[in-house]
């Protein structure tokens, strides 16, 4: 068991946690992209965690297949939960999404489904006592470093997919809905369908993150899916920026990489995080990487690339 996943490598554990929270933040970013604030992404995070754990412990599924199934389940659950709420205005939608997530968390607190495991001990969700012995990584001798590399590859793939999506007509239509839904509707765009699609994609990403988290922690419980998880996910997107999928990653790095990992801010992390969000809402409502900055960076990169290409052509 020397190479098995364990809690003796806090650096790698923190890195995996950052990847998981980045994925949750990306799910909140997708909803923000279409002009809605979801404070309930923790519900789909929990769905992914419980579904993946059930499939690998009770069903003995491979982890990759279980994650894909939980991702599909998260997308379907997000679409079903959000469909009745789509026509609500912004503030009402945010509060309703939080209420739905809390109802889901309370339902998990009363859910008990345990079967005998391979060793004879019961496995499965046990209400408020949580879901224990999620041992797929231990049983298959997956090291922390290997799991970190795999999770990192998934995060990179998700970011690249979202960047590619933002450059398509569908991505531009979602952006238009987020900027001005009335104007988008007058142009013939199906506003509610686009929001439903964005919400389903967001639920899929959050569910995948939940599956990763459950197997890294080996234990989950309903208390882990509290409202602060959804609030932090939205805060990361607002801090980092709404113009690019790299924004939520930057926001998570500011919180976990700076405030959480630095002893200077010990005991003041939540105060500083809330202050940063308030300051950014006042002076940079679109975050650090807003559309203006991204446009300037892209223009500077293209100008430099053109200069280098011209210099190389002159030399030849």
C-alpha positions in Angstrom: 0.0 0.0 0.0 3.0 2.3 -0.2 1.8 3.9 -3.4 -1.8 4.0 -2.6 -3.7 7.2 -2.1 -3.3 8.5 1.4 -3.4 11.7 3.4 0.4 11.8 4.0 1.0 14.0 1.0 -0.8 17.3 1.8 0.7 19.1 -1.2 -0.7 16.7 -3.7 -4.0 16.6 -1.8 -4.3 20.4 -1.9 -3.6 20.3 -5.6 -6.3 17.7 -6.2 -8.7 19.8 -4.1 -7.9 22.9 -6.2 -8.6 21.0 -9.4 -12.0 19.8 -8.0 -12.9 23.3 -6.9 -11.8 24.7 -10.3 -14.2 22.3 -12.0 -17.1 23.4 -9.7 -16.2 27.0 -10.4 -16.3 26.3 -14.2 -19.8 24.9 -13.7 -20.9 28.1 -12.0 -19.1 30.1 -14.8 -21.2 28.3 -17.4 -24.4 29.5 -15.7 -23.1 33.0 -15.3 -22.2 33.0 -19.0 -25.9 33.0 -19.8 -26.9 35.7 -17.3 -27.9 33.6 -14.3 -26.4 33.1 -10.9 -26.6 29.6 -9.5 -26.0 29.1 -5.8 -26.9 25.5 -6.0 -24.0 23.8 -7.9 -23.2 21.8 -4.8 -26.3 19.7 -5.5 -24.9 18.4 -8.8 -21.5 18.0 -7.1 -23.2 15.8 -4.5 -25.1 13.9 -7.2 -21.8 13.1 -8.9 -20.1 12.1 -5.7 -22.8 9.8 -4.5 -23.5 8.2 -8.0 -19.9 7.6 -8.7 -19.3 6.1 -5.2 -22.4 3.8 -5.6 -21.3 2.5 -8.9 -17.7 1.8 -7.9 -18.4 0.3 -4.4 -21.8 -1.4 -4.8 -21.8 -2.0 -8.6 -18.0 -2.6 -8.8 -17.8 -0.4 -11.9 -14.5 0.9 -13.2 -13.9 4.5 -12.0 -13.8 6.0 -15.5 -17.1 4.5 -16.6 -18.7 5.4 -13.3 -17.5 9.0 -13.7 -19.0 9.2 -17.2 -22.3 7.8 -15.9 -22.4 10.2 -13.0 -21.6 13.1 -15.4 -24.6 12.1 -17.6 -26.7 11.9 -14.4 -25.6 15.3 -13.3 -26.5 16.8 -16.7 -30.0 15.2 -16.6 -30.6 16.2 -13.0 -29.5 19.8 -13.7 -31.9 20.0 -16.7 -34.8 18.6 -14.7 -34.2 20.8 -11.6 -33.6 24.0 -13.6 -36.4 23.7 -16.2 -39.2 24.9 -13.9 -37.0 27.8 -12.7 -35.9 29.2 -16.1 -38.4 31.9 -16.4 -37.6 33.4 -12.9 -35.8 36.7 -12.9 -32.1 36.8 -11.8 -32.4 37.1 -8.0 -35.3 34.8 -7.7 -33.4 32.2 -9.8 -30.4 32.4 -7.5 -32.5 31.9 -4.3 -34.5 29.1 -5.9 -31.4 27.3 -7.0 -30.1 27.5 -3.4 -33.4 26.2 -2.1 -33.3 23.2 -4.5 -29.8 22.4 -3.4 -30.7 22.5 0.3 -33.7 20.2 -0.4 -31.4 17.8 -2.1 -28.9 17.9 0.8 -31.7 17.2 3.3 -32.9 14.3 1.2 -29.4 12.8 1.3 -29.5 13.1 5.1 -32.4 10.6 5.2 -31.2 8.2 2.4 -29.9 4.9 3.6 -29.0 2.2 1.1 -26.3 -0.3 2.3 -25.3 -3.7 1.0 -22.6 -6.1 2.1 -19.3 -5.2 0.6 -16.5 -7.5 -0.5 -15.2 -7.8 3.1 -18.6 -8.4 4.5 -19.0 -4.9 6.0 -21.9 -2.8 4.8 -21.2 -0.2 2.1 -23.4 2.6 0.7 -25.0 5.8 1.9 -26.0 5.9 5.5 -28.0 9.1 6.0 -26.3 11.8 8.0 -23.4 9.4 8.7 -22.3 9.7 5.1 -20.9 7.3 2.6 -17.8 5.5 3.8 -15.2 3.1 2.4 -15.0 4.5 -1.1 -11.8 2.4 -1.7 -11.5 2.1 -5.5 -8.2 3.9 -5.6 -6.8 1.9 -2.7 -8.0 -1.4 -4.2 -6.4 -0.6 -7.6 -3.2 0.8 -6.1 -3.6 4.2 -7.7 -1.0 6.6 -6.3 -1.8 10.2 -5.4 0.5 11.5 -8.1 -1.1 9.4 -10.8 -4.5 10.6 -9.7 -3.3 14.2 -9.7 -2.0 13.8 -13.2 -5.2 12.3 -14.4 -7.4 14.9 -12.7 -5.1 17.7 -14.2 -5.6 16.2 -17.7 -9.4 16.3 -17.2 -9.3 19.9 -16.1 -7.2 20.9 -19.1 -9.6 19.0 -21.4 -12.6 20.7 -19.9 -11.0 24.2 -20.2 -10.0 23.6 -23.8 -13.5 22.3 -24.6 -15.1 25.4 -23.1 -12.7 27.7 -25.0 -13.6 25.9 -28.2 -17.3 26.2 -27.4 -17.0 29.9 -26.7 -15.7 30.4 -30.2 -18.6 28.6 -31.9 -21.9 30.1 -32.9 -23.5 28.3 -30.0 -21.0 29.9 -27.6 -21.5 33.3 -29.0 -25.3 32.9 -28.7 -24.9 32.0 -25.0 -22.7 35.1 -24.5 -25.4 37.3 -26.2 -28.0 35.8 -23.8 -25.8 36.6 -20.8 -25.2 40.2 -21.9 -28.8 41.1 -22.9 -31.6 38.5 -23.0 -34.1 40.9 -24.4 -31.9 41.8 -27.3 -31.0 38.2 -27.8 -34.7 37.2 -27.9 -35.4 40.0 -30.4 -32.7 38.5 -32.7 -34.5 35.2 -32.7 -32.3 33.3 -30.2 -34.0 30.6 -28.1 -33.1 32.2 -24.7 -34.6 29.5 -22.5 -33.2 26.6 -24.4 -29.7 28.1 -24.4 -30.0 28.6 -20.6 -31.2 25.0 -20.2 -28.3 23.7 -22.2 -25.8 25.8 -20.2 -27.3 24.6 -17.0 -27.1 20.9 -18.1 -23.5 21.3 -19.1 -22.8 23.0 -15.8 -24.4 20.1 -13.9 -22.3 17.6 -15.8 -19.0 19.4 -14.9 -20.0 19.7 -11.3 -21.1 16.0 -11.1 -17.7 15.0 -12.6 -15.9 17.1 -9.9 -18.0 15.4 -7.2 -17.0 12.0 -8.4 -13.3 13.0 -8.3 -13.7 14.4 -4.8 -15.5 11.4 -3.4 -12.7 9.0 -4.4 -9.9 11.3 -3.3 -11.4 11.8 0.1 -12.8 8.2 0.4 -15.7 9.5 2.4 -18.5 12.0 1.7 -21.5 13.2 3.7 -24.4 15.6 3.1 -22.8 18.3 5.3 -20.0 18.6 2.7 -22.5 20.0 0.1 -23.4 23.1 2.1 -24.3 26.5 0.5 -20.7 27.8 1.0 -19.5 25.5 -1.8 -21.9 27.1 -4.3 -21.1 30.6 -3.1 -17.4 30.0 -3.4 -17.8 28.6 -6.9 -19.7 31.8 -8.0 -17.1 34.0 -6.2 -14.2 32.3 -8.0 -15.8 33.1 -11.3 -16.5 36.7 -10.3 -13.0 37.2 -9.1 -11.2 35.6 -12.0 -13.3 36.9 -14.8 -16.3 36.0 -16.9 -14.8 36.5 -20.3 -12.8 33.3 -20.5 -12.9 29.8 -18.8 -9.5 30.7 -17.3 -11.2 33.2 -15.0 -12.6 30.7 -12.5 -9.2 29.0 -12.4 -7.6 32.3 -11.5 -10.2 33.0 -8.9 -9.6 29.6 -7.3 -5.9 30.2 -7.3 -6.3 33.5 -5.6 -8.4 31.9 -2.8 -6.8 28.5 -2.3 -3.3 29.3 -3.6 -2.9 32.7 -1.8 -5.4 33.1 1.0 -5.6 29.4 2.1 -2.0 28.4 1.6 -0.4 31.6 3.1 0.0 31.8 6.9 -0.2 35.6 6.8 -4.0 35.3 6.1 -4.7 32.5 8.6 -8.0 33.1 10.3 -8.9 35.9 8.0 -9.4 34.0 4.8 -13.2 34.3 4.6 -13.1 38.0 5.5 -10.6 38.7 2.8 -12.3 36.6 0.3 -15.6 38.4 0.9 -13.9 41.7 0.7 -12.3 40.9 -2.6 -15.6 39.8 -4.1 -17.3 43.1 -2.9 -14.4 45.2 -4.3 -14.5 43.5 -7.6 -18.3 43.8 -7.9 -17.9 47.5 -7.4 -14.9 48.3 -9.7 -14.5 45.2 -11.9 -18.0 43.6 -12.1 -16.7 41.2 -14.9 -13.7 40.1 -12.9 -10.0 40.3 -13.5 -10.1 38.7 -16.9 -13.0 40.7 -18.3 -13.7 41.2 -22.0 -11.6 44.4 -22.2 -8.5 42.9 -20.7 -8.8 39.7 -22.7 -9.2 41.7 -25.9 -6.0 43.7 -25.1 -4.1 40.6 -24.3 -5.2 39.0 -27.5 -4.3 42.1 -29.6 -0.8 42.3 -27.9 -0.2 38.6 -28.6 -1.2 38.9 -32.2 0.9 42.0 -32.6 4.0 40.3 -31.1 3.4 37.2 -33.2 3.1 39.4 -36.4 6.3 41.2 -35.4 8.2 37.9 -34.9 6.9 36.5 -38.1 7.9 39.6 -40.1 11.4 39.6 -38.5 11.9 35.9 -39.4 10.7 36.6 -43.0 13.2 39.5 -43.3 16.0 37.3 -42.1 15.2 34.6 -44.6 
